């Protein structure tokens, strides 16, 4: 899979990112204005500066932006099935806003140092204010999604909302499983257990949910939505495995201060499971001892030791091969999405698979 094969989707994503960001900015401006009006209504306008400070923090992660993959997939699917972009933009904007509040909370739970090249929000303002900013963005997500009732028939807006919350529920459950098993320092996890967590926190949230939302906007049938999930499952696995590899191998062009975050956090990835299966007894003993420590207790040398073993035993190469196989499975499933009739969008889908596999190279 060559880098040039990603260009079509990459260009599409950049175009849709700007459109989605413009709407998010407009919505956040509107919500800030409404909050100010409430203060004036209650005769509390003296606290406007405090409200401005609050909104500056709330806007922090949205302003950092990202690749906008998830909202891009909402728009790609909707447009592929003939839905005008404007009718799908609120759903796409809500999708991106959900990512921002989830990341604020995830960064706190994981003890992350940075996000998108800057210190994580809790590292700047403390955990309490970071959680509050995440909660506010969570509310903004609902307010943006609710705007569908102004632009879409009410039954369709309700169907979009039902899928949206179904997606988020599966995501938080998958995150619960990962957090629980990491805190328990489980050493008996199987690859099936890891794929189960990926199925919740990544497959549905990153790929299947956004595509299904776009299809629902076009009036897709239950059978078509199921086919989208079947296409999305291997692609979501590819996405997460590639993400796990990048955590160990890339500083994202200097934007990431600390690599090997998954080792620091003790996350059970397919890479770690492969290492634990192939490590020599004395190596495994040391790995287990290091994993039992908290993030703060692990030293850089200990993390580097586990990382070196992953190279020694071919664990990263194994993961790369798994990601490639899942990408091929997704490409093999593409003809089943035969309700996309426009050849341009079929090629965009193909380019999207390559983009997900090749990102970060």
C-alpha positions as CSV (number, residue, x, y, z in Angstrom):
1,X,0.0,0.0,0.0
2,X,1.7,3.1,-1.2
3,X,1.6,6.6,0.4
4,X,0.1,8.1,-2.8
5,X,-2.9,5.9,-2.3
6,X,-3.8,8.0,0.8
7,X,-3.8,11.3,-0.9
8,X,-7.5,11.3,-2.1
9,X,-8.8,10.8,1.4
10,X,-6.3,13.0,3.1
11,X,-7.3,15.9,0.8
12,X,-11.0,15.2,1.5
13,X,-10.4,15.1,5.3
14,X,-8.6,18.5,5.2
15,X,-11.5,20.1,3.3
16,X,-14.2,18.7,5.6
17,X,-12.1,19.5,8.7
18,X,-12.4,23.2,7.9
19,X,-16.1,23.1,7.3
20,X,-16.7,21.2,10.5
21,X,-14.4,23.5,12.5
22,X,-16.2,26.5,11.2
23,X,-19.5,25.1,12.5
24,X,-18.0,24.1,15.9
25,X,-16.6,27.7,16.3
26,X,-20.0,29.2,15.5
27,X,-21.8,26.9,18.0
28,X,-19.3,27.5,20.8
29,X,-19.7,31.3,20.2
30,X,-23.4,30.9,20.4
31,X,-23.3,28.9,23.6
32,X,-21.0,31.4,25.2
33,X,-23.4,34.2,24.3
34,X,-26.3,32.3,25.8
35,X,-24.4,31.8,29.0
36,X,-23.7,35.5,29.2
37,X,-27.4,36.3,28.6
38,X,-28.3,34.0,31.5
39,X,-25.9,36.0,33.8
40,X,-27.5,39.3,32.7
41,X,-30.9,37.8,33.3
42,X,-30.0,37.0,36.8
43,X,-28.3,40.4,37.4
44,X,-24.9,38.7,37.7
45,X,-23.1,40.4,34.8
46,X,-20.2,41.3,37.2
47,X,-19.1,37.7,36.8
48,X,-18.6,38.0,33.0
49,X,-14.8,37.9,33.3
50,X,-15.0,34.6,35.2
51,X,-17.3,33.3,32.5
52,X,-14.8,34.3,29.8
53,X,-12.0,32.5,31.7
54,X,-14.2,29.4,31.9
55,X,-14.9,29.4,28.2
56,X,-11.2,29.9,27.3
57,X,-10.5,26.7,29.1
58,X,-13.5,24.9,27.5
59,X,-12.3,25.9,24.0
60,X,-8.7,24.7,24.6
61,X,-8.9,21.2,23.2
62,X,-11.3,22.1,20.4
63,X,-8.8,24.8,19.2
64,X,-6.0,22.3,19.2
65,X,-8.0,20.3,16.6
66,X,-6.8,17.0,15.3
67,X,-7.2,15.0,12.0
68,X,-11.0,15.2,12.3
69,X,-11.2,11.5,11.1
70,X,-14.5,10.8,12.8
71,X,-16.5,13.8,11.6
72,X,-14.9,13.2,8.2
73,X,-16.4,9.7,8.1
74,X,-19.8,11.0,9.0
75,X,-19.7,13.4,6.1
76,X,-18.1,10.9,3.7
77,X,-20.9,8.3,4.2
78,X,-23.7,10.9,4.1
79,X,-22.4,12.5,0.9
80,X,-21.7,9.1,-0.7
81,X,-25.4,8.4,-0.3
82,X,-26.6,11.7,-1.6
83,X,-27.1,13.8,1.5
84,X,-26.1,17.5,1.2
85,X,-23.1,18.3,3.3
86,X,-25.0,21.0,5.3
87,X,-27.6,18.4,6.5
88,X,-24.8,16.3,8.0
89,X,-22.6,19.0,9.5
90,X,-24.3,19.2,12.9
91,X,-23.9,15.5,13.4
92,X,-20.2,15.7,12.3
93,X,-19.6,18.7,14.6
94,X,-21.2,16.8,17.6
95,X,-19.0,13.8,16.7
96,X,-15.8,15.9,16.9
97,X,-17.0,17.6,20.1
98,X,-17.5,14.2,21.7
99,X,-13.9,13.4,20.9
100,X,-12.7,16.5,22.7
101,X,-14.5,15.9,26.0
102,X,-13.6,12.2,26.0
103,X,-9.9,13.1,25.4
104,X,-9.9,15.5,28.3
105,X,-11.2,12.8,30.6
106,X,-9.0,10.1,29.1
107,X,-5.9,12.2,29.5
108,X,-6.6,12.6,33.2
109,X,-7.3,8.9,33.8
110,X,-4.2,7.9,31.8
111,X,-2.0,10.5,33.4
112,X,-1.0,11.7,30.0
113,X,1.6,14.5,29.7
114,X,0.5,16.0,26.4
115,X,-2.2,16.2,23.8
116,X,-1.7,17.5,20.3
117,X,1.7,19.0,21.0
118,X,0.7,20.9,24.2
119,X,0.4,19.9,27.9
120,X,-2.7,17.9,28.7
121,X,-5.4,20.1,30.1
122,X,-5.2,18.7,33.7
123,X,-1.4,19.4,33.6
124,X,-2.2,23.1,33.0
125,X,-5.3,23.7,35.2
126,X,-5.5,20.7,37.5
127,X,-7.8,17.7,37.4
128,X,-10.9,19.5,38.8
129,X,-11.0,22.2,36.2
130,X,-10.1,19.8,33.4
131,X,-13.0,17.5,34.4
132,X,-15.3,20.6,34.5
133,X,-14.2,21.6,31.0
134,X,-14.8,18.1,29.7
135,X,-18.3,18.2,31.3
136,X,-19.0,21.5,29.6
137,X,-18.0,20.1,26.2
138,X,-20.1,17.1,26.9
139,X,-23.0,19.5,27.3
140,X,-22.0,21.3,24.1
141,X,-22.0,18.0,22.2
142,X,-25.7,17.5,23.2
143,X,-26.6,21.1,22.2
144,X,-25.0,20.7,18.8
145,X,-26.6,17.3,18.2
146,X,-29.9,18.8,19.2
147,X,-29.7,21.3,16.4
148,X,-30.6,18.4,14.0
149,X,-34.2,18.9,15.2
150,X,-34.1,22.4,13.6
151,X,-32.8,21.1,10.2
152,X,-34.0,17.5,9.8
153,X,-37.4,15.8,10.2
154,X,-37.9,15.0,13.9
155,X,-38.0,11.2,13.4
156,X,-34.7,11.3,11.5
157,X,-33.1,13.6,14.1
158,X,-34.2,11.1,16.8
159,X,-32.7,8.1,14.9
160,X,-29.4,9.9,14.6
161,X,-29.5,10.7,18.3
162,X,-30.3,7.1,19.2
163,X,-27.3,5.8,17.2
164,X,-25.1,8.5,18.6
165,X,-25.8,7.5,22.2
166,X,-25.7,3.8,21.4
167,X,-22.2,4.4,20.0
168,X,-21.1,6.4,23.1
169,X,-22.5,3.7,25.5
170,X,-20.5,1.0,23.7
171,X,-17.4,3.2,23.9
172,X,-17.6,3.9,27.6
173,X,-18.2,0.2,28.3
174,X,-15.1,-0.7,26.2
175,X,-13.1,1.9,28.1
176,X,-14.3,0.5,31.4
177,X,-13.1,-3.0,30.4
178,X,-9.7,-1.6,29.5
179,X,-9.3,0.4,32.7
180,X,-10.5,-2.4,34.9
181,X,-8.2,-5.0,33.5
182,X,-5.2,-2.6,33.5
183,X,-5.9,-1.6,37.2
184,X,-6.2,-5.3,38.1
185,X,-2.8,-5.9,36.4
186,X,-4.2,-8.9,34.6
187,X,-1.6,-11.2,33.3
188,X,-4.0,-13.8,31.8
189,X,-5.6,-11.7,29.1
190,X,-6.1,-13.3,25.7
191,X,-5.9,-11.7,22.3
192,X,-9.7,-12.1,22.2
193,X,-9.9,-9.9,25.4
194,X,-7.9,-7.2,23.7
195,X,-9.9,-7.3,20.6
196,X,-13.1,-7.0,22.7
197,X,-11.9,-3.7,24.3
198,X,-10.8,-2.5,20.8
199,X,-14.3,-3.4,19.5
200,X,-15.9,-1.1,22.0
201,X,-13.6,1.9,22.4
202,X,-12.3,2.0,18.8
203,X,-14.2,0.0,16.2
204,X,-17.6,1.5,17.0
205,X,-16.5,5.0,18.1
206,X,-13.9,5.7,15.4
207,X,-15.2,3.8,12.4
208,X,-18.6,2.1,12.6
209,X,-20.4,4.8,14.5
210,X,-19.5,7.7,12.3
211,X,-20.2,5.7,9.1
212,X,-23.5,4.5,10.5
213,X,-24.5,8.0,11.5
214,X,-23.9,9.2,8.0
215,X,-25.8,6.3,6.5
216,X,-28.8,6.9,8.9
217,X,-28.9,10.5,7.6
218,X,-29.5,9.0,4.2
219,X,-32.2,6.6,5.3
220,X,-30.1,3.4,5.2
221,X,-31.8,0.1,5.9
222,X,-30.9,-2.1,8.9
223,X,-29.2,-4.5,6.5
224,X,-27.0,-1.7,5.1
225,X,-26.1,-0.5,8.6
226,X,-25.0,-4.1,9.5
227,X,-22.8,-4.3,6.4
228,X,-21.2,-1.0,7.4
229,X,-20.4,-2.5,10.8
230,X,-18.9,-5.7,9.2
231,X,-16.7,-3.5,7.0
232,X,-15.8,-1.3,10.0
233,X,-14.8,-4.1,12.3
234,X,-11.5,-5.1,10.7
235,X,-10.8,-1.5,9.8
236,X,-11.3,-0.4,13.5
237,X,-8.9,-3.1,14.6
238,X,-6.4,-1.9,12.0
239,X,-6.7,1.7,13.3
240,X,-6.1,0.7,17.0
241,X,-3.2,-1.6,16.3
242,X,-1.6,1.0,14.2
243,X,-2.2,3.5,17.0
244,X,-0.5,1.2,19.5
245,X,2.5,0.8,17.1
246,X,2.7,4.6,16.7
247,X,2.7,5.0,20.5
248,X,5.9,3.0,20.6
249,X,7.6,4.3,17.5
250,X,6.6,7.9,16.7
251,X,6.9,11.3,18.3
252,X,4.5,12.7,15.7
253,X,7.0,15.1,14.2
254,X,8.1,16.4,17.6
255,X,4.6,17.0,18.9
256,X,4.7,14.2,21.4
257,X,7.0,14.6,24.3
258,X,6.8,11.0,25.7
259,X,6.6,7.9,23.6
260,X,5.7,4.4,25.0
261,X,2.7,5.8,27.0
262,X,1.0,2.5,26.8
263,X,3.9,0.8,28.6
264,X,3.9,3.6,31.3
265,X,0.1,3.0,31.7
266,X,0.4,-0.8,31.6
267,X,-2.1,-1.1,28.8
268,X,-2.7,-4.6,27.5
269,X,-2.2,-4.3,23.8
270,X,-1.6,-7.1,21.3
271,X,2.0,-6.0,21.2
272,X,2.4,-6.5,24.9
273,X,0.6,-9.9,24.8
274,X,2.9,-11.1,22.0
275,X,6.0,-10.1,24.0
276,X,4.7,-11.8,27.2
277,X,4.1,-15.0,25.2
278,X,7.6,-15.0,23.5
279,X,9.8,-13.6,26.3
280,X,12.3,-15.8,28.1
281,X,11.3,-16.7,31.7
282,X,13.8,-14.2,33.2
283,X,12.6,-11.5,30.8
284,X,9.0,-12.2,31.6
285,X,9.6,-12.0,35.3
286,X,11.1,-8.5,34.9
287,X,8.3,-7.4,32.5
288,X,5.7,-8.5,35.0
289,X,7.5,-6.7,37.9
290,X,7.6,-3.5,35.9
291,X,4.0,-3.6,34.8
292,X,2.9,-4.0,38.4
293,X,4.2,-0.5,39.1
294,X,2.2,2.7,38.7
295,X,3.0,5.1,35.9
296,X,4.8,7.4,38.3
297,X,6.9,4.5,39.7
298,X,8.1,3.2,36.3
299,X,11.5,4.6,35.3
300,X,12.5,5.5,31.8
301,X,15.1,2.7,31.8
302,X,12.4,0.2,32.8
303,X,10.1,1.3,30.0
304,X,13.0,1.3,27.5
305,X,13.8,-2.3,28.6
306,X,10.3,-3.5,27.7
307,X,10.4,-1.5,24.5
308,X,13.7,-3.2,23.6
309,X,12.3,-6.6,24.2
310,X,9.4,-5.8,21.8
311,X,12.0,-5.3,19.1
312,X,14.0,-8.4,20.1
313,X,11.0,-10.7,19.9
314,X,9.4,-9.1,16.9
315,X,6.3,-7.9,18.7
316,X,6.0,-4.7,16.8
317,X,6.5,-6.4,13.5
318,X,3.8,-8.9,14.5
319,X,1.4,-6.0,15.2
320,X,2.2,-4.3,11.9
321,X,1.4,-7.5,10.1
322,X,-1.9,-7.9,12.0
323,X,-2.8,-4.3,11.0
324,X,-2.1,-5.0,7.3
325,X,-4.2,-8.2,7.4
326,X,-7.1,-6.3,8.9
327,X,-6.8,-3.6,6.3
328,X,-7.0,-6.2,3.6
329,X,-10.1,-7.7,5.2
330,X,-11.7,-4.3,5.1
331,X,-10.8,-3.8,1.5
332,X,-12.2,-7.3,0.8
333,X,-15.5,-6.2,2.5
334,X,-15.8,-3.0,0.4
335,X,-17.7,-4.6,-2.5
336,X,-20.4,-5.5,0.1
337,X,-21.2,-1.8,0.5
338,X,-22.7,-1.9,-2.9
339,X,-25.3,0.8,-2.0
340,X,-22.6,3.4,-2.8
341,X,-23.0,3.8,-6.5
342,X,-20.8,6.8,-7.2
343,X,-17.3,5.6,-8.3
344,X,-15.6,8.7,-6.8
345,X,-16.9,7.8,-3.3
346,X,-15.9,4.1,-3.7
347,X,-12.4,5.3,-4.4
348,X,-12.6,7.7,-1.4
349,X,-13.5,4.7,0.8
350,X,-10.5,2.7,-0.6
351,X,-8.2,5.6,0.0
352,X,-9.6,5.9,3.5
353,X,-8.5,2.3,4.3
354,X,-5.0,3.0,3.1
355,X,-4.9,6.3,5.0
356,X,-5.8,4.5,8.3
357,X,-3.1,1.8,7.7
358,X,-0.4,4.2,6.5
359,X,-0.9,7.1,8.9
360,X,2.2,8.2,10.8
361,X,4.7,6.7,8.3
